[in-house]
Every structure is written in C-alpha cells, then in structure tokens.
Amino acid sequence: MNLTITGHHVEVTPAIRDYVSSKLDRVIRHFDNVTSVGVILSVEKLDQKAEVTLHTRGKDIFVEAHDADMYAAIDAMVDKLDRQVQKHKQKVQDHHHEALKHQHSQQ
C-alpha cells in the first residue's frame, strides 16, 4: 500500500506523520484491497482540515473533516473513513453473495 501525506500551509512533522499512519493502519486492517492512500492536511485561518482519498479496486473513497485542532480533525477523518470502508466492504460482500445465489439457482 502506498501512503502519501502532504501539508498545505502546515508542516507535516514526524509526529503528525506517525499519528496519521497509525490511525490509518487501524482502518486498512479491515479492508485488504487498498492500493494507495493520499492524505492532505491543511490550515485555513483558524480551521484545521484533514482529507483523505483511499483508492481500492473499483472505488475511490474521499473523506474530509474540519476542527480547531489538527489531531481532532485527523481523528474525525479516520472515524468517517472507517464507516465508509465498512459500508463499502459490506456492499462488496453482499454483491458477492448475490452472485453466488444467482449461480446456484441456475444449476
């Protein structure tokens, strides 16, 4: 898996980089079809923004979160991403089961 972390108007320190990668590891453990992840951390006036684009086979998942604190924005982003990944994984599994049911009914 390819992880890219960039900062717009904010320096991506090793501490922030480690924090983001450890949080994303938790999400990616749920779903093994992840090819690459791009994280953008930015600051606009007093608003801290964290956004992520997660590339999987067949779908790209984009999530963003805003907060006054960068670490809180990262936490909110990871929580949203976790819900999206779980939802996508469930949808993929449901379609797989539908295909198997359809295949058995034809035989």
Solvent accessible surface area in square Angstrom, and as a share of the most:
residue,aa,sasa,rsa
1,M,118,0.53
2,N,96,0.49
3,L,57,0.28
4,T,70,0.41
5,I,12,0.06
6,T,58,0.33
7,G,32,0.30
8,H,94,0.42
9,H,170,0.76
10,V,43,0.25
11,E,135,0.61
12,V,29,0.16
13,T,49,0.29
14,P,105,0.66
15,A,62,0.48
16,I,19,0.10
17,R,106,0.39
18,D,92,0.47
19,Y,59,0.22
20,V,0,0.00
21,S,31,0.20
22,S,67,0.44
23,K,50,0.21
24,L,1,0.01
25,D,74,0.38
26,R,87,0.32
27,V,1,0.00
28,I,28,0.14
29,R,190,0.69
30,H,69,0.31
31,F,10,0.04
32,D,130,0.67
33,N,48,0.25
34,V,16,0.09
35,T,78,0.45
36,S,29,0.19
37,V,3,0.02
38,G,24,0.23
39,V,2,0.01
40,I,62,0.31
41,L,1,0.01
42,S,11,0.07
43,V,34,0.20
44,E,94,0.42
45,K,194,0.82
46,L,162,0.81
47,D,52,0.27
48,Q,35,0.15
49,K,37,0.16
50,A,0,0.00
51,E,27,0.12
52,V,1,0.00
53,T,39,0.23
54,L,0,0.00
55,H,64,0.29
56,T,10,0.06
57,R,178,0.65
58,G,87,0.83
59,K,91,0.39
60,D,87,0.45
61,I,6,0.03
62,F,111,0.46
63,V,10,0.06
64,E,66,0.30
65,A,3,0.02
66,H,92,0.41
67,D,56,0.29
68,A,86,0.67
69,D,71,0.37
70,M,15,0.07
71,Y,84,0.32
72,A,35,0.27
73,A,0,0.00
74,I,0,0.00
75,D,48,0.25
76,A,36,0.28
77,M,0,0.00
78,V,1,0.00
79,D,66,0.34
80,K,81,0.34
81,L,0,0.00
82,D,28,0.15
83,R,153,0.56
84,Q,75,0.34
85,V,1,0.01
86,Q,76,0.34
87,K,130,0.55
88,H,20,0.09
89,K,59,0.25
90,Q,99,0.44
91,K,109,0.46
92,V,66,0.38
93,Q,79,0.35
94,D,67,0.35
95,H,120,0.53
96,H,108,0.48
97,H,102,0.46
98,E,103,0.46
99,A,60,0.47
100,L,69,0.34
101,K,130,0.55
102,H,115,0.51
103,Q,99,0.44
104,H,122,0.54
105,S,86,0.55
106,Q,131,0.58
107,Q,167,0.74
